[in-house]
Amino acid sequence: MYRIRCVDALDDDIAETLADLHQLTFFDAAAVPQFELGAWWLAYCNDEAVAFAGVVPSTYARNSGYFSRVGVLQRHWGRGLQFKLMRAIEARGRRSGWDSIVSDTTDNPVSANNFIRAGYRLYEPELPWAWSHTLYWRKWLR
């Protein structure tokens, strides 16, 4: 039913789709990422883009990727799309030779539970980069 593919965020149509999905999933609660950085995926239901995710090289953990953003349209929640997008990011990380993927969640139990389900563990970074109540996640790829 769903297809996930890595996309070229430098393509104007893809960049617009990513920006539209970001707005529809985050509204104005988060800054729009720099889609030209890192690798990005779209999840499609038939020909409609319904979810996105991205990873960039981490500036927080050595030889790691940073799972920078994921968004799923509400009508597609509960179908495992975040989990599937996480798996795509992990596969890219392994091919890139990264040791781990890191990320964070703040006030988002659904995403936190998806990290747990995908095998991520809580960790304390040497230099925390977000809020005092942010949870930090890491999954070793090797």
Phi, psi and omega in degrees: 000319180250143173241137176241132177217147174287137186236161178268100183289353175278345175288129185302319180294319178293315179301321178293320177297315178299315180296319179297314179297321178300314180297319182288338182256331181250348185054236178250019185278348181214146178293145177292128180293165173276094186296340180286350178262141174077203181238142184229147180235149171239143172253133183244142168247112192057240181255008183261127174288124185237353180200159179211160174202156179214157177222142176229159173301135183285138169262002184255333182225134183297137177049048183222160172261154175247115177287099195275330183194145170216140178216136180231129176302138188306321182292353178248008176297153175081011181246013175078018183292319178299317179299315180294321177294323177300317180298320178296318179295318179297319179299317178298318179300318178296315179297330179279352180081015178290151176279328185202170169241135176240158176196187178208156173224147177224119178055043182219080183299327180297311178295320178301317178294326175294322176298316179299312180301324182276002176092011175283153179235149174295144174211165179249108179291153177301319179236092179303140186248000184232213184284165180293336180257013178287142173262135180251137187237146175214141172230124177283135182262350181247000000 
